[in-house]
């Protein structure tokens, strides 16, 4: 079932409003998928971005999709094939570092809401021209951080963002306080060492702290 850019943005906005932080997850072992998702959801972070950066990523998405209360998405979508595989695995939304016409076409055809990446006014305007109003600001810190994103609020009031890339507990509030920010993406809530050691209680605690941040 296909989706229009406007419909995709409405759905993406709904997902982004679920919590102030969207965990950006790089998971190497599918056995960690369900307990990791359960810990993050229990901590108040239901929207989960599983990046397609490991061989296990699609299996991880499939397992996380079974967790009650979770909304699992696929990150680092680069090609139409990525989109099809992610949707087949159970992804409910997609995230990309940028945007190409072929990628947007594939997401719309597959009915997969996309957080397309933009790092400049021109990139944001091109996506807005197509009908996208909920975007990813990436790479956030390298692209100028919160001050750069704040500068887009006045000329582009129709567009909302989820900044990702270098967002951490020390600067998250700087982003979340901006009028054009709905949520932020961060990887600190699921540190690699804690995932590998199975410290789900520790991850739930980190998630709970992150969920208390306000946009």
N, C-alpha and C positions, 0 to 999 in steps of 0.2 A: 504494500500500500504506500503510494507516494505521499510526499509532504511538500508544501510550499515553503519558501523562505520565511514568510510571515508566521506560518504555523510552527515552523521549526524554532523560531526565536521565542515564541510564546512558551513552547514546551521547555526550551533551554532555560528561560527565565524562571519558570516554575521550579526546575531542578536546582538552579543556583540559589533560590530563596530558601531551600531546605535547611541550610546551615551556613555559617559565615566562612567555613573552610571546606574545600573539596580536597581530600587526600590525593596526592599524586603518587601512585604506587608502582614500583618496579619489583615484581615478584618473580623469583627464579624457580620456585618449587610449588607446583599446584597443590601439594599437601598442606601448604600454609594458607591457601585461599580462604576457606570457610572460617577457620578460627580468627583470621585477620579481619575479615569482613564483619564477623560477629562482634569483635572487640570494638571496631570503629563505629558500628551502628549503635552498640550499647552505650558508647561514649557520646553519642549525639551527632555523629557525622554520617548520615545515610547515603550521600552522593559520593561515589567512589570512582576515581579515574584510574584504570589499569592501563599503563603504557605498553604499547606493543614493542617493547625493547628486549624481550627475552623469548626464548623458544616456548616457554610455558604460558605465555600471556593469554592465548585464546582459551586454554584449559582453565586458567585462573578465572577468566571472565565467566565461563560456563559454571564453575563452582560457586562463585560469588553471587551469580544470578539466582541461586537457590536460597539465599539467606533472606529471611523475612525482614521487611523494613528497609532493605538496601535498594539503591538505585545505581546500577553498575554501568559505567561507560568505558569506552575504549579511547585511550589517548595515543598521540603520535600517529594519527591517521595520515598517510601520505599518498596513497593510491586508491583507485576504485576497488581493487582487489582487497585492500585492507578493510575497506568499508563493508564489503560483502561478507568477508570472513568474521568481522566483529559482530555484525548483525546476526549472522547465523549462530554465533557462539552465545548470544543472549544479551549483547550490549543494548542499553536503552538510550544511550546518547553517545556522541562522538566528540573528540577534541583534537584539534590540529594546530601545529605551530604556525601555520599560515593558511593560505587558501588558493586553490587553483580552480578553474572552471570545471575541469574533469572531476575533481574531488567533490565540489559542490553539487554537480549533476548527479554523482553516484549517491551521495547522502540523501538528496531529494528523491531519487528513484527508489531507494531502499526504505524511505520513511524514517531515516535516522536523524534526529535533531543534532545539529553540529554547533559547537563552540569554535568558530573559525578564528584563527589567530591574526592579529593586526598589531603592528608596532609603530604606525605613523598615521597621521590624519588622512593621507591619500589612501592607504590600505583600508582604513575604517570607512571612508567615504565610498569606496568601490563596493564594499560589502553592503553598506547601507543602500546604495543604489539598486542592488539586487534584491533587497528586502530583508536583510539581516540587521537586527537591532540589539542582539545580545552576543557580544564578542569576547574573545580571550585577548588580553593585552600581554604579548609575549615578544621577547624575553623582558619581563617587567623591569628588573633592576638595570640590566644592560641598556635598555631603551630609555633610561632617564628616571626610572623609579616613580614614586608617588607624585613628585612635582610635574613630571612630564604628562602623566595621566590626568592630573588635575587641570592642566592647561587645555585638555580636549573637552572638558565639561561644558564650557560656555559656547564654543562654536558648534559643538556636536551634542546638543542636549538630548537628542532622540536616541543616543546609543549608550548602552550600559556595558560594563566590562567585568571580567573575572581575571585580574592580574595573576600571572604565574611566571615563575622563573626568578629565583632569588628571594622569594617571600619567606619570611621566617618569624619566629615569635617576637623578635625585636622591632620589626618594621610592619608587621601585619596591620596594626591599628592605624598606621599612617595611610594605608590603602583603604581600609574599611571605613574610614571616616569621610572618604570622598563621596560627593553626591552621585557620581556616575559609576560607583562600584557596588555590586550586589554581593559578591563573595570573592574569595581569593583561593588560589590553588597552592598547596604546600606539601612537601614531602616529609617534614620533620615529625609528623604525627606517627610515622611508621618507620623508625630507624632500622637500617638493615640488620644491625646486630641484634636488636630486640625481636625482629621477625625470625631470624635464623635460630635464636635461642628459645623461641616460643613464649616470650614474655607478653602474653596477651593482656594480662592485668595491667602491666605497665603501659601498653599501647592504649588500652581503654582510658587510663588516667590522662594520657597526653591528649586523647581525643576530647575528653571531657573539658580540659582546659581550653582547647581550641574552640569548642562549641560555645564557650562562654564569651568569646570575643564578639563584639557587636558591630554589625555593618551600619 
